[in-house]
Amino acid sequence: MAPPNAYDVQLTKAAVKHLRNLGDPERERVRKALTRQANLGGSSSGSRGGKSLKQIRGRHDRFFCLRVGELRVMFDVLDDERTLLIHGIVNRRDLERWLRGR
């Protein structure tokens, strides 16, 4: 059961497509990592952290990058809606190209 301060996880259409293309073990690792991140709750500036999470700031937006093995999960934290909005699940080799396409 999720803690009372847990955030919901929503995926964009692109993220769903990326998730479907993963193998079963990778998909399960991503699911567990997202569940763990959603259960942390708290504000986007405070209690989230660790070496596997970084904030990326661009000219037009900012979002978080969660490291899950060779994959990077790109997401926004919507504190008002208590939601993690997943934009993409990208292999680390393709991350720079994905970021340029945003």
C-alpha positions as CSV (number, residue, x, y, z in Angstrom):
1,M,0.0,0.0,0.0
2,A,1.3,3.5,-0.9
3,P,2.0,6.0,1.8
4,P,-0.6,8.8,2.2
5,N,1.9,11.4,0.8
6,A,2.7,9.4,-2.3
7,Y,2.4,11.0,-5.7
8,D,0.6,9.5,-8.7
9,V,2.5,8.5,-11.8
10,Q,1.2,9.5,-15.3
11,L,2.9,8.7,-18.6
12,T,2.7,10.6,-21.8
13,K,2.0,8.7,-25.0
14,A,5.7,8.8,-25.9
15,A,6.7,7.4,-22.5
16,V,4.1,4.6,-22.9
17,K,5.6,3.8,-26.3
18,H,9.2,3.7,-24.8
19,L,8.0,1.5,-21.9
20,R,6.4,-1.0,-24.3
21,N,9.6,-1.4,-26.2
22,L,11.5,-2.4,-23.1
23,G,12.1,-6.0,-22.1
24,D,10.3,-7.4,-19.1
25,P,13.3,-7.1,-16.6
26,E,14.0,-3.5,-17.7
27,R,10.3,-2.6,-17.5
28,E,10.0,-4.0,-14.0
29,R,13.2,-2.0,-12.9
30,V,11.7,1.2,-14.2
31,R,8.3,0.5,-12.6
32,K,10.0,-0.2,-9.2
33,A,12.1,3.0,-9.5
34,L,9.1,5.1,-10.3
35,T,7.1,3.6,-7.5
36,R,10.0,4.4,-5.1
37,Q,10.2,7.9,-6.4
38,A,6.4,8.5,-6.1
39,N,6.4,7.2,-2.6
40,L,9.0,9.7,-1.5
41,G,6.5,12.5,-1.8
42,G,7.6,15.9,-0.5
43,S,8.5,18.9,-2.5
44,S,10.4,18.9,-5.8
45,S,13.2,20.9,-4.2
46,G,13.5,19.1,-0.9
47,S,13.3,15.5,0.0
48,R,14.0,14.0,-3.5
49,G,17.6,13.3,-4.0
50,G,20.4,10.8,-4.2
51,K,22.9,10.1,-6.9
52,S,20.3,8.6,-9.3
53,L,18.3,11.8,-9.6
54,K,19.3,15.1,-11.3
55,Q,17.4,18.2,-12.2
56,I,17.9,19.3,-15.8
57,R,17.3,23.0,-16.6
58,G,16.9,24.1,-20.2
59,R,15.9,27.4,-21.8
60,H,12.2,26.6,-21.8
61,D,11.6,24.2,-19.1
62,R,13.1,22.1,-16.3
63,F,12.6,18.5,-15.3
64,F,14.2,15.6,-13.5
65,C,16.3,12.7,-14.9
66,L,16.1,9.5,-12.9
67,R,18.9,6.9,-13.6
68,V,17.7,3.3,-13.8
69,G,20.7,1.3,-15.0
70,E,21.4,2.2,-18.7
71,L,18.0,4.0,-18.9
72,R,17.1,7.6,-18.0
73,V,13.5,8.4,-17.0
74,M,12.7,12.0,-17.8
75,F,9.8,13.5,-15.7
76,D,8.2,16.6,-14.2
77,V,7.0,16.9,-10.7
78,L,3.5,18.5,-10.5
79,D,3.3,19.4,-6.8
80,D,-0.2,21.0,-7.1
81,E,-1.6,17.8,-8.6
82,R,0.7,15.4,-6.6
83,T,1.8,13.8,-9.8
84,L,5.0,12.6,-11.5
85,L,4.5,13.2,-15.3
86,I,6.8,10.9,-17.2
87,H,7.9,12.4,-20.5
88,G,10.3,9.7,-21.8
89,I,12.3,6.6,-21.0
90,V,15.6,6.9,-22.9
91,N,18.8,4.9,-23.2
92,R,21.7,6.9,-21.8
93,R,23.4,6.9,-25.3
94,D,20.3,8.6,-26.8
95,L,19.7,11.1,-24.0
96,E,21.5,14.1,-25.7
97,R,19.5,13.6,-28.9
98,W,16.3,13.3,-26.9
99,L,17.1,16.5,-25.1
100,R,17.8,18.4,-28.3
101,G,14.5,17.3,-29.7
102,R,12.6,18.9,-26.9
